[in-house]
Amino acid sequence: MRIIQITDIHIAPLGAETILNIDVWGQFQRVLAEAKTFQPDWVVITGDLCYQEGDVGVYHWIRTQLEETGLNYQVIAGNHDDALMMATVFGLPKSPETNESFYALSFDMGQIIFLDTAQKVLSARQWTWFYQQLRAPTPSLIMMHHPPVLAQTYFMDTHHSFLQRAEFAQALAAAPKPIAIFCGHYHIDRTILKDDFRVFITPSSMAQIDGTQKEYTLDHLRPGFRIIDWDGKNLSTEVRWLPITSSPG
């Protein structure tokens, strides 16, 4: 199975201004077109579909772009999304009591678990469901917006990290091995190896953050995405970068 992971596309309402005059709509379309050339089985967008807050018009626009590719796709919510609004537009499972959308897909080689970390934590209901999924005897990949670990990136680790890292590590300690986790949120390319799991942080299609700075600082504007090849036993992955076509204003 080949999966293309795209993340943190931050689509603003059409016609609106966005950070540094970056053409986020065009950036996403370029990444999507490039991703299609790799003939993936699935495209997954791991959160922050919207620029600042959930927008039903933006979700419909993104869905149209994905539908036009003819590819299978899935999306999950990030902290700039409205999980229930997004789930309604994309026809995904939703939990109105907790304002979450989480689900799993099963394949011959294993399952892919899609978590909702938009609130920086999992609700008790999502934890219960997650533990049930982890008990499955088949191999698992996990897709989530927030990295479940710190990543040596000062600004994001300090101000925007996932708040249940210890609980997450405990849950995976008893799960079948190995487990690979694919996430975004940090606008950076990172790979973190733990005893019980591997975390792959994928760069944004919008812009990247300088992980060495204590304040929010952009690093560069090259859009990126990730290629994942997985057969249940073997996993290979790499990040691809596109050239910059616009400059800061």
LUMMAR-910502 format. One line per field, with one value per residue: residue number from 1; residue in three letters; z, x, y of N, C-alpha, C, O, CB in turn. Coordinates in steps of 0.2 Angstrom, whole numbers. Each point is the difference from the previous one (the first is absolute). Glycine has a CB too. Layout:
N
resi	c(NUM, ...)
resn	c(Ala, ...)
nup	c(Z, ...)
neast	c(X, ...)
nnorth	c(Y, ...)
caup	c(Z, ...)
caeast	c(X, ...)
canorth	c(Y, ...)
cup	c(Z, ...)
ceast	c(X, ...)
cnorth	c(Y, ...)
oup	c(Z, ...)
oeast	c(X, ...)
onorth	c(Y, ...)
cbup	c(Z, ...)
cbeast	c(X, ...)
cbnorth	c(Y, ...)
***
This chain:
249
resi	c(1, 2, 3, 4, 5, 6, 7, 8, 9, 10, 11, 12, 13, 14, 15, 16, 17, 18, 19, 20, 21, 22, 23, 24, 25, 26, 27, 28, 29, 30, 31, 32, 33, 34, 35, 36, 37, 38, 39, 40, 41, 42, 43, 44, 45, 46, 47, 48, 49, 50, 51, 52, 53, 54, 55, 56, 57, 58, 59, 60, 61, 62, 63, 64, 65, 66, 67, 68, 69, 70, 71, 72, 73, 74, 75, 76, 77, 78, 79, 80, 81, 82, 83, 84, 85, 86, 87, 88, 89, 90, 91, 92, 93, 94, 95, 96, 97, 98, 99, 100, 101, 102, 103, 104, 105, 106, 107, 108, 109, 110, 111, 112, 113, 114, 115, 116, 117, 118, 119, 120, 121, 122, 123, 124, 125, 126, 127, 128, 129, 130, 131, 132, 133, 134, 135, 136, 137, 138, 139, 140, 141, 142, 143, 144, 145, 146, 147, 148, 149, 150, 151, 152, 153, 154, 155, 156, 157, 158, 159, 160, 161, 162, 163, 164, 165, 166, 167, 168, 169, 170, 171, 172, 173, 174, 175, 176, 177, 178, 179, 180, 181, 182, 183, 184, 185, 186, 187, 188, 189, 190, 191, 192, 193, 194, 195, 196, 197, 198, 199, 200, 201, 202, 203, 204, 205, 206, 207, 208, 209, 210, 211, 212, 213, 214, 215, 216, 217, 218, 219, 220, 221, 222, 223, 224, 225, 226, 227, 228, 229, 230, 231, 232, 233, 234, 235, 236, 237, 238, 239, 240, 241, 242, 243, 244, 245, 246, 247, 248, 249)
resn	c(Met, Arg, Ile, Ile, Gln, Ile, Thr, Asp, Ile, His, Ile, Ala, Pro, Leu, Gly, Ala, Glu, Thr, Ile, Leu, Asn, Ile, Asp, Val, Trp, Gly, Gln, Phe, Gln, Arg, Val, Leu, Ala, Glu, Ala, Lys, Thr, Phe, Gln, Pro, Asp, Trp, Val, Val, Ile, Thr, Gly, Asp, Leu, Cys, Tyr, Gln, Glu, Gly, Asp, Val, Gly, Val, Tyr, His, Trp, Ile, Arg, Thr, Gln, Leu, Glu, Glu, Thr, Gly, Leu, Asn, Tyr, Gln, Val, Ile, Ala, Gly, Asn, His, Asp, Asp, Ala, Leu, Met, Met, Ala, Thr, Val, Phe, Gly, Leu, Pro, Lys, Ser, Pro, Glu, Thr, Asn, Glu, Ser, Phe, Tyr, Ala, Leu, Ser, Phe, Asp, Met, Gly, Gln, Ile, Ile, Phe, Leu, Asp, Thr, Ala, Gln, Lys, Val, Leu, Ser, Ala, Arg, Gln, Trp, Thr, Trp, Phe, Tyr, Gln, Gln, Leu, Arg, Ala, Pro, Thr, Pro, Ser, Leu, Ile, Met, Met, His, His, Pro, Pro, Val, Leu, Ala, Gln, Thr, Tyr, Phe, Met, Asp, Thr, His, His, Ser, Phe, Leu, Gln, Arg, Ala, Glu, Phe, Ala, Gln, Ala, Leu, Ala, Ala, Ala, Pro, Lys, Pro, Ile, Ala, Ile, Phe, Cys, Gly, His, Tyr, His, Ile, Asp, Arg, Thr, Ile, Leu, Lys, Asp, Asp, Phe, Arg, Val, Phe, Ile, Thr, Pro, Ser, Ser, Met, Ala, Gln, Ile, Asp, Gly, Thr, Gln, Lys, Glu, Tyr, Thr, Leu, Asp, His, Leu, Arg, Pro, Gly, Phe, Arg, Ile, Ile, Asp, Trp, Asp, Gly, Lys, Asn, Leu, Ser, Thr, Glu, Val, Arg, Trp, Leu, Pro, Ile, Thr, Ser, Ser, Pro, Gly)
nup	c(0, -10, 15, -10, 17, -8, 16, -1, -14, 12, -11, 5, -1, -16, 3, 13, -3, 0, 9, -10, -11, 5, -15, 16, -15, -6, 12, -3, -16, 2, 10, -10, -12, 8, 5, -15, -2, 12, -9, 16, 0, 5, -6, 17, -1, 14, 1, -5, -11, 6, -3, 14, 0, -7, -15, -1, -11, 5, -1, -14, -4, 5, -8, -14, 2, 2, -13, -10, 5, -6, 17, 8, 7, 15, 3, 14, 4, -2, 12, -14, 3, 5, 5, -6, -13, -4, 2, -10, -12, 1, 3, 17, 8, 6, 14, -3, 14, -6, -11, -8, -15, 8, -13, 1, -16, 4, -12, -2, 11, 13, 3, -8, 18, -8, 17, -1, 4, -3, 16, -2, 2, -8, 6, 11, -16, -5, 12, -4, -15, 4, 8, -12, -9, 9, -2, -17, 2, -10, 2, 7, -12, 14, -13, 14, -7, 10, -6, 10, 2, 6, -15, 11, -3, 13, -5, 2, 15, 6, -6, -4, 12, -4, 14, -2, -1, 11, -8, -12, 8, 6, -14, -5, 13, -6, -17, -6, 2, -15, 5, -15, 10, -16, 10, -9, 11, -5, -14, -1, -11, 16, -4, 16, -1, 12, 4, -10, -15, -11, 5, -18, 7, -16, -1, 2, -14, 9, 1, 5, 14, -2, 7, 4, 6, 16, -13, -9, -9, -14, 2, -13, -5, -1, -1, 9, -6, 9, -14, 13, -9, 12, -6, 17, 1, -4, 8, -14, 7, -11, 7, -16, 3, -10, -5, 11, -12, 12, 4, 15, -7)
neast	c(4, 8, -5, 2, 3, -7, 4, -7, -12, -1, -15, 1, -15, 4, 9, 10, 12, 7, 11, 6, -14, -1, -8, -6, -6, 14, 5, -12, 3, 15, -4, -10, 10, 11, -11, -3, 15, -2, -13, -5, -8, -2, 1, 3, -5, 10, -13, -4, -14, 3, 12, -5, -10, -4, 0, -14, 10, 12, -8, -4, 15, 4, -12, 5, 15, -5, -9, 13, 9, -12, 5, -10, -2, 0, -2, 7, -7, 14, -4, -8, -13, -13, 6, -14, 5, 8, -12, -10, 10, 2, -16, 8, -9, -6, 3, -14, 8, 13, -5, 4, -1, 6, -1, 9, 1, 0, 12, -1, 9, -11, -12, 4, -2, -7, 6, -12, 16, -14, 4, 17, -9, -3, -15, 4, -4, 15, 5, -11, 5, 15, -3, -8, 12, 10, -8, 3, 8, 3, 15, -7, 5, -3, -6, 4, -2, 11, 14, -8, 14, 2, 3, 13, -13, 6, -13, -5, 5, -8, -14, -5, 4, -13, -5, 4, 18, -5, -12, 9, 10, -12, -5, 14, 3, -11, 4, 4, 16, -2, -13, 6, -6, -3, 1, -1, 2, 14, -4, 11, 3, -2, 5, -6, 8, -11, 7, -12, 4, 10, -6, 0, 0, -8, 9, -13, -4, 6, 15, 10, -4, 16, -2, 10, -13, -2, -10, -10, 15, -10, 12, -5, -14, 6, -17, 7, -9, 6, 3, -8, 8, -11, 3, -6, 16, 4, -3, 7, -3, 7, -6, -4, 7, -12, 13, -6, -12, 2, 12, -6, -11)
nnorth	c(-6, 11, 8, 13, 2, 14, 5, 13, 2, 12, -2, 17, -3, -3, 14, -3, 9, -14, 5, 12, 5, -17, 0, -8, -2, -4, -10, -10, -1, -5, -12, -5, -1, -8, -11, -5, -5, -12, -7, 6, -14, 16, 15, -2, 17, -5, 14, 13, -4, 15, 10, -3, -11, -13, 8, -10, 7, -9, -14, 3, 2, -14, -7, 6, -5, -15, -1, 3, -13, -10, 0, -10, 15, -5, 15, -4, 13, 8, 6, 6, -11, 6, -16, 4, 7, -12, -10, 8, 0, -16, -7, 1, -10, 13, -4, 11, -5, 7, 13, -17, -1, -15, -10, -12, 0, -16, 0, -15, 7, 2, 7, 13, 2, 13, 5, 10, 6, 12, -1, -1, -15, -13, 7, -9, -2, -1, -9, -11, 0, -2, -13, -5, 3, -8, -14, 0, -14, 14, 6, 13, 9, 8, 9, 10, 14, -4, -6, -11, 11, 14, 1, 7, 12, 11, 1, -14, -2, 13, -2, -15, -13, -9, 6, -17, 0, -10, -5, -4, -9, -8, -4, -6, -10, -9, 2, -14, 6, 3, 8, 7, 12, 5, 14, 11, 8, 5, 7, -15, -11, -7, -15, 0, -15, -1, -12, 1, 8, 3, 15, 0, 16, -1, 14, 6, -5, 14, 0, -11, 6, 5, -16, 14, 8, -2, 5, -9, -2, -3, -11, 5, 5, -17, -3, -12, -10, -11, -9, -9, -12, -7, -16, 4, 2, 14, 14, 5, 15, 9, 13, 0, 15, 4, 8, 10, 1, 12, 9, 0, 10)
caup	c(0, 0, 3, 0, 5, 0, 6, 1, -6, 2, -5, 2, -5, -6, 0, 6, 1, 5, 3, -5, -6, -3, -4, 2, -4, -5, 2, 1, -6, -2, 3, -2, -6, 1, 4, -5, -5, 3, 0, 7, 1, 4, 3, 7, 2, 7, 4, -2, -7, -1, 2, 7, 4, -5, -4, -4, -7, -2, 0, -7, -6, 1, -2, -7, -3, 1, -5, -7, -1, -1, 4, 7, 5, 7, 4, 8, 3, 3, 5, -3, -4, 3, -1, -1, -7, -5, -1, -3, -7, -3, 1, 4, 7, 5, 7, 2, 7, 1, -6, -3, -6, 0, -4, -2, -6, 0, -6, 1, 3, 7, 1, 1, 5, -1, 6, 0, 6, -1, 7, 3, 4, -2, 5, 3, -4, -6, 3, 0, -6, -3, 3, -4, -7, 1, 2, -6, -1, -7, 0, 0, -1, 3, -3, 5, -1, 4, 2, 7, 3, -1, -6, 0, -3, 6, 0, 0, 6, 5, -1, -4, 0, 2, 8, 3, -3, 4, -1, -7, 0, 4, -4, -6, 3, 0, -7, -4, -3, 1, -2, -3, 0, -5, 2, -3, 5, 2, -6, 0, -2, 5, 1, 7, 2, 7, 1, -2, -6, -4, -2, -6, -1, -7, -1, -2, -7, 0, 2, 6, 6, 3, 7, 5, 3, 5, -2, -6, -5, -6, -3, -7, -3, -5, 2, 0, 2, 2, -3, 4, -3, 5, -1, 6, 3, -2, -1, -3, -1, -2, -1, -6, 0, -6, 0, 1, -6, 2, 5, 5, -1)
caeast	c(-4, 3, -4, 3, -3, 0, -2, 0, -1, -2, -4, -4, -6, 2, 0, 3, 7, 3, 7, 6, -3, 1, -6, -1, -4, 5, 4, -3, -1, 6, 2, -5, 2, 6, -1, -3, 5, 3, -6, -1, -6, -4, 3, -3, 2, 0, -2, 1, -3, -2, 6, 0, -6, -4, -4, -4, 1, 7, 0, -2, 5, 5, -3, 0, 7, 1, -4, 2, 6, -2, 4, -3, 3, -2, 2, -1, 0, 6, -2, -4, -6, -6, 0, -7, -2, 4, -2, -6, 1, 4, -4, 4, -3, 1, -3, -3, 1, 7, 2, 6, -1, 5, -3, 6, -1, 3, 2, 2, 6, 0, -5, 3, -4, -1, -1, -2, 4, -1, 0, 7, -1, -5, -5, 0, -4, 5, 5, -3, 0, 7, 3, -3, 4, 7, -1, 0, 6, 3, 5, -3, 2, -4, 0, -2, 3, 5, 5, -1, 6, 3, 4, 6, -2, -2, -7, -5, 0, -1, -7, -5, 1, -5, 1, 0, 6, 1, -6, 0, 5, -2, -5, 4, 5, -4, -3, 5, 5, 1, -5, 3, -5, 1, -4, 3, -1, 6, 2, 7, 2, 3, -1, 2, -1, -1, 1, -6, -3, 4, -4, 2, -3, 1, 0, -7, -1, 0, 6, 3, 2, 7, -1, 5, -2, -5, -6, -2, 4, 0, 6, 0, -6, -1, -5, 2, -5, 3, -2, 0, -1, -1, -3, -2, 6, 5, -2, 5, -3, 4, -3, 1, -1, -1, 4, -4, -2, -2, 5, -4, -2)
canorth	c(6, 6, 5, 6, 5, 7, 3, 8, 3, 6, 3, 6, 2, 2, 7, 3, 0, -5, 1, 2, 0, -7, -2, -6, -4, -2, -4, -6, -3, -2, -6, -6, -2, -4, -6, -4, -3, -6, -5, -2, -3, 4, 7, 2, 7, 0, 5, 7, 1, 7, 4, 2, -4, -4, 4, -6, 1, -3, -7, -2, 2, -5, -6, 0, -1, -7, -4, 1, -4, -6, -4, -1, 5, 0, 6, 0, 7, 3, 4, 5, -3, -1, -7, -2, 3, -4, -7, 1, 1, -5, -6, -4, -1, 6, -1, 7, 1, 2, 4, -3, -4, -5, -6, -4, -4, -6, -2, -7, 0, 3, 5, 7, 3, 7, 3, 7, 4, 7, 4, -1, -6, -4, -1, -7, -5, -2, -5, -7, -3, -1, -7, -6, -1, -2, -7, -3, -4, 2, 6, 6, 7, 5, 7, 5, 6, 2, -5, -3, 1, 6, 0, 4, 6, 4, 4, -4, -5, 4, 3, -4, -8, -4, 0, -6, -4, -6, -5, -3, -5, -6, -3, -3, -5, -7, -2, -4, 4, 7, 5, 7, 5, 6, 5, 7, 6, 4, 4, -2, -7, -3, -7, -1, -7, -1, -8, -4, 3, 5, 6, 4, 7, 2, 7, 3, 2, 7, 3, -4, 4, -1, -4, 2, 7, 0, 4, -2, 3, -5, -3, 1, -1, -6, -5, -7, -5, -6, -6, -5, -7, -4, -6, -4, -2, 5, 7, 5, 6, 5, 7, 4, 7, 4, 7, 6, 4, 7, 3, 4, 7)
cup	c(0, 2, -1, 5, -1, 6, 0, -6, 1, -5, 3, -5, -6, 0, 6, 0, 4, 1, -5, -7, -4, -3, 3, -4, -6, 3, 1, -7, -3, 3, -2, -7, -1, 3, -5, -4, 3, 1, 6, 0, 4, 1, 6, 2, 8, 4, -2, -7, -1, 3, 7, 4, -6, -4, -5, -8, -2, 0, -7, -6, 0, -3, -8, -3, 1, -4, -7, -1, -2, 5, 7, 5, 7, 3, 7, 2, 3, 5, -3, -4, 5, -2, -3, -7, -5, -1, -4, -8, -3, 1, 4, 7, 5, 6, 3, 7, 2, -5, -3, -6, 0, -3, -2, -6, 0, -7, 1, 4, 7, 0, 0, 5, -1, 6, -1, 6, 0, 7, 4, 5, -4, 5, 3, -5, -6, 3, 1, -7, -3, 3, -4, -7, 1, 2, -6, -1, -6, 1, 0, -2, 3, -3, 5, -2, 4, 1, 7, 4, -1, -6, -1, -5, 5, 0, 0, 6, 6, 0, -3, 0, 3, 8, 3, -3, 4, -1, -6, 0, 4, -4, -5, 3, 0, -7, -4, -3, -7, -2, -3, 1, -5, 2, -3, 5, 1, -6, -1, -2, 6, 0, 7, 2, 7, 1, -3, -6, -3, -2, -6, 0, -7, -1, -4, -8, 0, 1, 6, 5, 2, 7, 4, 4, 6, -1, -7, -6, -6, -2, -8, -3, -5, 3, 0, 1, 1, -5, 5, -4, 5, -2, 6, 4, -1, -1, -2, -1, -2, -1, -7, 0, -6, 0, 2, -6, 2, 5, 5, -2, 6)
ceast	c(4, -5, 4, -3, 2, -3, 1, 0, -3, -4, -4, -6, 2, 0, 3, 7, 3, 7, 5, -2, 1, -7, -1, -4, 4, 5, -3, -1, 6, 2, -5, 2, 6, -1, -3, 5, 3, -6, -1, -7, -4, 4, -3, 3, -1, -1, 3, -1, -1, 5, 0, -6, -4, -5, -4, 2, 7, 0, -3, 5, 6, -3, 0, 6, 1, -4, 2, 6, -2, 3, -4, 3, -3, 2, -1, 1, 6, -3, -3, -6, -6, -1, -7, -2, 4, -3, -7, 1, 3, -3, 4, -4, 2, -3, -2, 1, 7, 3, 6, -3, 6, -2, 6, -3, 4, 2, 3, 7, 0, -5, 4, -5, 0, -2, -2, 4, -1, 0, 6, -1, -5, -5, 0, -4, 5, 5, -3, 0, 7, 3, -3, 4, 7, 0, 0, 6, 4, 4, -4, 4, -4, 1, -3, 3, 6, 5, -2, 6, 3, 5, 6, -1, -3, -7, -6, -1, -2, -8, -5, 1, -7, 1, -1, 5, 1, -5, 1, 6, -2, -5, 4, 4, -3, -2, 5, 5, 2, -6, 3, -6, 2, -4, 3, 0, 6, 3, 8, 0, 4, -2, 3, -1, 0, 0, -6, -4, 5, -5, 4, -4, 1, -1, -7, 1, 0, 7, 3, 2, 7, 0, 6, -2, -5, -7, -2, 4, 0, 7, 1, -7, -1, -5, 2, -5, 4, -3, 1, -1, 0, -4, -2, 6, 6, -3, 6, -4, 5, -4, 2, -1, -1, 3, -5, -1, -2, 5, -4, -1, 1)
cnorth	c(6, 6, 6, 4, 7, 3, 8, 4, 7, 4, 6, 0, 3, 8, 4, 0, -5, 2, 1, -1, -7, -2, -7, -5, -3, -5, -7, -3, -2, -7, -6, -2, -4, -7, -5, -4, -6, -6, -3, -4, 5, 7, 1, 7, -1, 6, 7, 1, 8, 4, 2, -3, -3, 4, -5, 1, -3, -7, -2, 1, -6, -7, -1, -1, -8, -4, 1, -4, -8, -5, -1, 5, -1, 7, 0, 8, 2, 5, 7, -2, 0, -8, -3, 3, -4, -7, 0, 0, -6, -7, -5, -2, 6, -2, 7, 2, 3, 5, -3, -4, -5, -7, -4, -3, -6, -2, -8, 0, 3, 6, 7, 4, 8, 4, 8, 4, 8, 4, -1, -6, -4, 0, -7, -5, -2, -4, -7, -3, -1, -6, -6, -1, -3, -7, -5, -4, 2, 6, 6, 6, 5, 7, 4, 6, 2, -6, -2, 1, 7, -1, 4, 6, 5, 3, -5, -5, 4, 2, -4, -7, -3, -1, -6, -5, -6, -5, -3, -5, -6, -5, -5, -5, -7, -2, -4, 4, -3, 4, 6, 5, 6, 6, 7, 5, 4, 3, -2, -7, -3, -8, -1, -8, -1, -8, -3, 3, 5, 6, 3, 6, 2, 7, 3, 1, 7, 3, -4, 5, -2, -3, 3, 6, -1, 4, -3, 3, -5, -1, 1, -2, -5, -4, -7, -5, -7, -6, -5, -7, -5, -7, -4, -2, 5, 7, 4, 6, 6, 7, 2, 7, 3, 6, 5, 3, 7, 2, 4, 7, 4)
oup	c(4, -2, 1, 1, -2, 3, -3, -1, -4, -2, 4, -5, 0, 1, 0, -4, 5, -2, -5, -5, -6, 3, -3, 0, -1, -4, -2, 0, -4, -3, -1, -1, -3, -2, 1, -2, -3, 3, 1, -4, 0, 0, 1, -1, 2, 4, -5, -4, -5, 4, 3, 5, -6, 2, -4, -4, -5, -4, -3, -4, -5, -3, -3, -5, -5, -3, -3, -6, -3, -1, 1, -1, 0, -2, 2, -4, 3, 0, 4, -4, 6, -5, -4, -4, -6, -6, -4, -4, -6, -2, -1, 1, -1, 1, 3, 2, 4, 0, -2, 0, -2, 1, 1, -2, 2, -5, 6, 4, 4, -4, 2, -1, -1, 2, -5, 5, 2, 0, 6, 3, -4, 6, -3, 0, -2, -3, -2, 0, -3, -3, 0, -2, -4, 0, 0, 1, -1, 5, -4, 2, 1, -2, 3, -3, -2, 1, 5, 5, -4, -1, -5, -3, 2, 5, 4, 3, 4, 6, 2, -5, 3, 2, 6, -2, -2, 0, -1, -3, -2, 0, -1, -4, 0, 0, 2, -2, -2, -4, 3, -2, 0, 1, -5, 5, 1, 0, -1, 1, 1, -1, 2, -2, 4, -5, -3, -2, 3, -2, 0, -1, -2, 3, -2, -3, -6, -5, 4, -1, 0, 4, 6, 4, -1, 3, -4, -1, 0, 0, -2, 4, -3, 6, -5, 2, -1, -1, 3, -3, 4, -4, -1, 6, 4, -3, 2, -2, 3, -1, -2, 4, -5, 6, 0, -5, -5, 3, -2, -4, -1)
oeast	c(5, -5, 6, -6, 6, -4, 4, 4, 1, 3, -4, 0, 4, -5, 1, 4, -4, 3, 1, 4, 1, -5, 2, 0, 0, 1, 3, 1, 0, 3, 3, -1, 1, 3, 1, -2, 3, 2, 0, -5, -7, 6, -7, 6, -5, 4, 4, 4, 1, 5, 5, 1, 0, -3, 4, 1, 1, 3, 2, 0, 2, 4, 1, 1, 3, 3, 0, 1, 3, -1, -5, 6, -6, 6, -5, 3, 4, -6, -3, -3, 1, -3, -1, -3, -3, -1, -1, -3, -2, 2, 0, -4, 5, -5, 4, 1, 1, 5, 5, -6, 5, -6, 6, -6, 6, -4, 1, 1, 5, -5, 6, -6, 6, -6, 2, -2, 4, 1, 0, 5, -3, 2, 3, 3, 0, 3, 4, 2, 1, 4, 3, 1, 2, 5, 0, 6, 5, -1, -6, 6, -6, 6, -6, 5, 5, -2, -1, 0, -3, 2, 2, 4, -6, -3, -4, -5, -4, -3, -6, -2, -4, 5, 1, -1, 1, 2, -2, -1, 2, 1, -2, 2, 4, -3, 6, -2, -2, -4, 5, -6, 6, -6, 4, 4, 0, 5, 4, -4, 5, -5, 5, -6, 4, 0, 0, -4, 5, -6, 6, -6, 6, -4, -4, 5, 1, 2, -4, 2, 2, -2, 0, 4, -5, -5, 4, -1, 1, 5, 4, -4, -5, 0, 4, -6, 6, -6, 5, -6, 4, -5, -2, 1, 4, -5, 6, -6, 6, -6, 6, -5, 2, 1, -6, 4, -2, 3, -6, 4, -1)
onorth	c(1, 1, 1, 1, 2, -3, 3, 4, 5, 6, -2, -2, 4, 3, 6, -3, -2, 4, -4, -1, 0, 0, -5, -6, -6, -5, -5, -6, -6, -4, -5, -6, -5, -5, -6, -5, -4, -5, -6, 1, -1, 0, 0, 1, -1, 2, 1, 3, 2, -2, -1, -2, 1, 5, -4, -5, -3, -3, -5, -4, -2, -3, -5, -4, -2, -5, -5, -1, -3, -6, 4, 1, -2, 2, -4, 4, -4, 1, 4, 4, 0, -1, -4, -4, -1, -2, -5, -3, -2, -5, -6, 4, 3, -3, 3, 5, 4, 2, 3, -2, 2, -1, 2, -1, 0, 1, -2, -5, -1, 0, 1, 0, 3, -1, 3, -1, 3, 6, 1, -2, 2, -1, -5, -6, -6, -5, -5, -6, -6, -4, -5, -6, -4, -4, -6, 3, -3, 4, 0, 0, -1, 2, -1, 1, 2, -6, 4, -3, 4, -6, 2, 3, -1, -1, 1, -1, -3, 0, 1, -4, 2, -1, -1, -6, -5, -6, -6, -5, -6, -6, -5, -5, -5, -5, 0, 6, -5, -2, 3, -2, 2, -1, -1, -1, 6, 4, 5, -4, 2, -2, 2, -2, 2, -4, -6, -3, 2, -1, 2, 0, 1, 3, -4, 1, 3, 4, -3, 5, -6, 3, -3, 2, -4, -1, -3, 6, -6, 4, 4, -2, -1, -3, -2, 2, 0, -1, -1, 0, -1, 1, -6, 0, 1, 1, -1, 1, -1, -1, 0, 2, -2, 3, 0, 1, 4, -4, 2, 3, 6)
cbup	c(2, -8, 7, -13, 10, -16, 9, 11, -2, 10, -11, 9, 10, -7, -8, 11, -6, -3, 15, 14, 5, 6, -7, 11, 4, -2, 8, 11, 2, 0, 11, 8, -1, 2, 10, 2, -2, 3, -12, 9, 0, 6, -13, 4, -13, -6, 13, 13, 5, -3, -14, -9, 16, 6, 5, 13, 5, 10, 15, 9, 6, 13, 14, 6, 8, 15, 11, 6, 11, -11, -6, -2, -10, 3, -12, 5, -1, -9, 3, 3, -13, 5, 13, 16, 11, 9, 15, 14, 9, 3, -10, -6, -1, -10, -1, -11, -2, 6, 8, 11, -4, 9, -5, 13, -8, 16, -10, -15, -15, 6, 4, -11, 9, -15, 11, -11, -3, -11, -7, -4, 15, -13, -3, 12, 5, -3, 8, 10, 1, 2, 11, 8, 0, 4, 11, -6, 7, -11, -1, 7, -12, 13, -15, 12, -1, 5, -13, -9, 2, 13, 0, 6, -13, -5, -10, -16, -9, -5, -2, -2, -1, -13, -7, 3, -2, 8, 8, -2, 1, 10, 3, -3, 7, 12, -1, -1, 13, 2, 6, -6, 13, -10, 16, -16, 4, 8, 2, 8, -13, 8, -14, 5, -14, 7, 13, 14, 2, -3, 13, -5, 15, -6, 1, 14, 3, 9, -8, -7, 4, -11, -12, -12, -10, 5, 11, 6, 8, -4, 12, -5, 4, -9, 1, 2, -6, 13, -15, 13, -15, 12, -10, -11, -6, -3, 7, -3, 5, -4, 14, -10, 14, -7, -8, 16, 0, -6, -7, 13, -8)
cbeast	c(-14, 13, -12, 8, -4, 3, -1, 3, -3, 7, 4, 10, -11, 1, -10, -13, 3, -11, -4, 4, 1, 14, 0, 1, -10, -3, 3, -7, -9, 1, 1, -8, -7, 4, -3, -8, -1, 6, 3, 12, 12, -11, 8, -6, 1, 3, -4, 4, -6, -17, -6, 4, 0, 3, 4, -10, -8, 1, -4, -12, -4, 2, -8, -10, 1, 0, -10, -6, 3, -1, 16, -8, 9, -7, 2, 1, -16, 14, 12, 14, 6, -2, 10, 0, 1, 11, 7, -2, 4, 8, -5, 15, -4, 5, 4, -9, -9, -4, -9, 12, -12, 11, -16, 10, -9, -2, 2, -6, 0, 17, -14, 11, -4, 4, 6, -9, 4, -7, -12, -2, 6, 6, -10, -3, -11, -5, 1, -9, -12, -2, -2, -12, -9, -2, -5, -14, -11, -9, 15, -13, 11, -5, 5, -6, -17, -5, 10, -9, 6, -3, -13, 3, 4, 15, 9, 6, 13, 15, 12, 1, 17, -6, -6, -11, 4, 4, -5, -3, 6, 0, -7, -3, 1, 0, -13, -8, 7, 16, -13, 14, -8, 9, -6, -9, -8, -3, -13, 7, -6, 5, -4, 3, 2, -7, 6, 3, -17, 14, -10, 9, -4, -1, 16, -7, -7, -14, 1, 2, -14, 6, -5, 4, 8, 15, 0, -11, 7, -16, -4, 16, 4, 12, -13, 16, -15, 8, -2, 2, 1, 5, 8, -11, -8, 12, -14, 13, -15, 15, -6, 2, 6, -12, 14, 1, -1, -15, 15, 1, -7)
cbnorth	c(-7, -5, -8, -1, -12, 3, -14, -7, -15, -6, -9, 8, -3, -14, -7, -1, 14, -13, -2, -3, 12, -3, 12, 11, 14, 16, 14, 10, 14, 16, 12, 11, 15, 16, 13, 13, 15, 13, 4, 8, -11, -10, 4, -14, 7, -12, -9, -1, -14, -1, 6, 12, 7, -14, 14, 5, 13, 13, 5, 7, 14, 9, 5, 12, 14, 7, 7, 12, 11, 8, 0, -13, 10, -15, 11, -16, 3, -3, -9, 1, -7, 13, 3, 3, 12, 9, 2, 8, 14, 12, 8, 1, -15, 11, -13, -6, -13, -13, 7, 1, 7, 7, 4, -1, 10, -4, 14, 3, 2, -3, -9, 0, -13, -1, -11, -2, -13, -9, -3, 14, 4, -6, 13, 11, 12, 15, 15, 10, 12, 16, 11, 8, 14, 15, 9, 5, -7, -9, -7, -5, -2, -8, -3, -9, 2, 13, 1, -5, -16, 10, -6, -12, -5, 3, 8, 1, -3, 4, 9, 14, 0, -5, 12, 8, 16, 13, 13, 16, 15, 13, 14, 15, 14, 7, 11, -14, 7, 0, -8, -4, -5, -7, -5, -2, -14, -12, 4, 13, 0, 13, -5, 14, -5, 14, 8, 0, -4, -8, -1, -10, 2, -14, 4, 5, -13, -5, 15, -14, 6, 7, -7, -7, 10, 0, 13, -8, 12, 1, -12, -1, 13, 4, 10, 2, 6, 5, 5, 8, 4, 9, 6, -4, -13, -10, 0, -10, -3, -7, 3, -13, 3, -8, -4, 0, -15, 2, -2, -10, -10)
***
